[in-house]
Amino acid sequence: MSIFEGKTAIVTGGVSGIGYATVKHFLKQNIQNVAILDLDDAKNVTQGLRNTFTKQNIVFIKADVTKKEQVKSAFDEVISKFNFVDFVVANAGVLREKDYELTINVNLLGLSHTIYTAIDVMNKDKGRGGIIVSIASVAGLNGFYGMPVYSATKHGVIGLNRCFGTDYFFNKYGIKFLTVCPGFTDTAILDDLENRLSDGTLDATLQARSVMAFQTADSVGLCITEIINSGKNGSVWIVDDGKTREITLQKYSL
Ligand SMILES: NC(=O)c1ccc[n+]([C@@H]2O[C@H](COP(=O)([O-])OP(=O)(O)OC[C@H]3O[C@@H](n4cnc5c(N)ncnc54)[C@H](O)[C@@H]3O)[C@@H](O)[C@H]2O)c1
C-alpha cells in the first residue's frame, strides 16, 4: 500500500511545472484528496486532472502565498472538506531578479506562511502529523550570480528547514521536514530570462543554460514522491537529471 493512499495533500504553485507534476504523481500513487493552491487556474488544469483521476478529489483554491490570511483560509477550507492534511509541498516560487521584493515575498515569506500554517493544522495535537516538503533549488546551495536574490531566498528555504527538521520540532509536532533542491528543470520559471535576471548577467546565464541538460518537471515530481517515501526528517536532496541524491550540509563547531 502506498504511503499516499487515503491521504490529503496541499501543493502550492500546483497548476504549473514542478508543482503540477507533483500533484499528478501523488494522484498516480492513489492519494485520496489533493488541493492545489495557486494564483489562478486559467488553463483549467484541475478539471483536466479530474477527467483522468476520476475517483480522487482534486480541488483548486485561489490563494496568493504572500498573503497570510489567504493561506490560512485555504488551509481551513481543506480541513473543512477533508478533515486532515498529511502532506504539504511548499513549492510556489518566482524568479524575478528585477523585482527582488516579489522574489523574497513569494519564495521566502510565502513559504514561511505556508510552513507555519501547515504546522498549525498538521501538528499531532490538532491533526495527525505528516510531511512538509519545501522546494528550494541548487541555487540555494551554490548560488548563481545571475540570480543573487533568488539564490538568497533558496538559501533561506534551506535554512528554515535546517531549523524545523530537527528532533525538537519532530517530537513537538510529529511532522517531518524535507528539502528538495532541483537542478535546472524545463518549466515556465525559466522562460523569458531577459526579464528575470539581474542586469549584466544574462549572457553568462544564457551561455550556461545552452550547455546544461534540463530535466523534465515530470521527473522531478516523481522524485519528490520517492523522497517523501524514504526521506528522514531534516534531510536535504538534490534532484538533478531526474535522479535523487541526499546531501549532508556542513555543521561548524562553535
Ligand atoms: N525550473 C527550475 O529550473 C527550478 C529549479 C530549482 C527550483 N525550482 C523551484 O521550483 C518551484 C516551482 O517552480 P517551477 O519551475 O515549476 O515554475 P513554474 O513557474 O512553472 O511554477 C511556479 C508556480 O508558482 C505559482 N506562484 C507564483 N507566485 C505565487 C504566489 N504568490 N502564490 C501562489 N502561487 C504562486 C505560479 O502561478 C506557478 O504555478 C519554485 O519554487 C522554483 O523556485 C525551479
The ligand as a Tripos MOL2 file, in Angstrom:
@<TRIPOS>MOLECULE
LIG
   44    48     1     0     0
SMALL
NO_CHARGES

@<TRIPOS>ATOM
      1 N1         12.5260   25.2020  -13.0020 N.am      1 LIG1
      2 C1         13.7090   25.1570  -12.4020 C.2       1 LIG1
      3 O1         14.7740   25.0830  -13.0460 O.2       1 LIG1
      4 C2         13.7760   25.1460  -10.8950 C.ar      1 LIG1
      5 C3         14.9920   24.7590  -10.2990 C.ar      1 LIG1
      6 C4         15.0770   24.7580   -8.9270 C.ar      1 LIG1
      7 C5         13.9850   25.1080   -8.1430 C.ar      1 LIG1
      8 N2         12.8180   25.4860   -8.7610 N.ar      1 LIG1
      9 C6         11.7040   25.8630   -7.8750 C.3       1 LIG1
     10 O2         10.5930   25.0200   -8.1410 O.3       1 LIG1
     11 C7          9.4000   25.6690   -7.7300 C.3       1 LIG1
     12 C8          8.3580   25.5530   -8.8330 C.3       1 LIG1
     13 O3          8.7800   26.3060   -9.9570 O.3       1 LIG1
     14 P1          8.6100   25.8030  -11.4570 P.3       1 LIG1
     15 O4          9.9540   25.6670  -12.0240 O.co2     1 LIG1
     16 O5          7.6770   24.6680  -11.5140 O.co2     1 LIG1
     17 O6          7.9940   27.1340  -12.1110 O.3       1 LIG1
     18 P2          6.5340   27.4770  -12.6240 P.3       1 LIG1
     19 O7          6.5900   28.9250  -12.9530 O.co2     1 LIG1
     20 O8          6.1230   26.5300  -13.6680 O.co2     1 LIG1
     21 O9          5.6190   27.2420  -11.3420 O.3       1 LIG1
     22 C9          5.5700   28.1290  -10.2570 C.3       1 LIG1
     23 C10         4.1290   28.1670   -9.7350 C.3       1 LIG1
     24 O10         4.0820   29.0120   -8.5710 O.3       1 LIG1
     25 C11         2.9150   29.8130   -8.6750 C.3       1 LIG1
     26 N3          3.0460   31.0400   -7.8990 N.ar      1 LIG1
     27 C12         3.8700   32.0900   -8.1280 C.ar      1 LIG1
     28 N4          3.6480   33.0620   -7.2390 N.ar      1 LIG1
     29 C13         2.6750   32.6170   -6.4180 C.ar      1 LIG1
     30 C14         2.0050   33.1660   -5.2990 C.ar      1 LIG1
     31 N5          2.2970   34.4050   -4.8410 N.pl3     1 LIG1
     32 N6          1.0450   32.4440   -4.6840 N.ar      1 LIG1
     33 C15         0.7270   31.2010   -5.1440 C.ar      1 LIG1
     34 N7          1.3260   30.6230   -6.1890 N.ar      1 LIG1
     35 C16         2.2860   31.3250   -6.8260 C.ar      1 LIG1
     36 C17         2.8000   30.1130  -10.1710 C.3       1 LIG1
     37 O11         1.4990   30.5880  -10.5100 O.3       1 LIG1
     38 C18         3.1570   28.7720  -10.7670 C.3       1 LIG1
     39 O12         2.0240   27.9310  -10.9000 O.3       1 LIG1
     40 C19         9.7920   27.1200   -7.4120 C.3       1 LIG1
     41 O13         9.9070   27.2650   -6.0120 O.3       1 LIG1
     42 C20        11.1580   27.2560   -8.0760 C.3       1 LIG1
     43 O14        11.9430   28.2250   -7.4500 O.3       1 LIG1
     44 C21        12.6900   25.5010  -10.1060 C.ar      1 LIG1
@<TRIPOS>BOND
     1     1     2 1
     2     2     3 2
     3     2     4 1
     4     4     5 ar
     5     4    44 ar
     6     5     6 ar
     7     6     7 ar
     8     7     8 ar
     9     8     9 1
    10     8    44 ar
    11     9    10 1
    12     9    42 1
    13    10    11 1
    14    11    12 1
    15    11    40 1
    16    12    13 1
    17    13    14 1
    18    14    15 2
    19    14    16 1
    20    14    17 1
    21    17    18 1
    22    18    19 2
    23    18    20 1
    24    18    21 1
    25    21    22 1
    26    22    23 1
    27    23    24 1
    28    23    38 1
    29    24    25 1
    30    25    26 1
    31    25    36 1
    32    26    27 ar
    33    26    35 ar
    34    27    28 ar
    35    28    29 ar
    36    29    30 ar
    37    29    35 ar
    38    30    31 1
    39    30    32 ar
    40    32    33 ar
    41    33    34 ar
    42    34    35 ar
    43    36    37 1
    44    36    38 1
    45    38    39 1
    46    40    41 1
    47    40    42 1
    48    42    43 1
@<TRIPOS>SUBSTRUCTURE
     1 LIG1         1 GROUP 0 **** ****
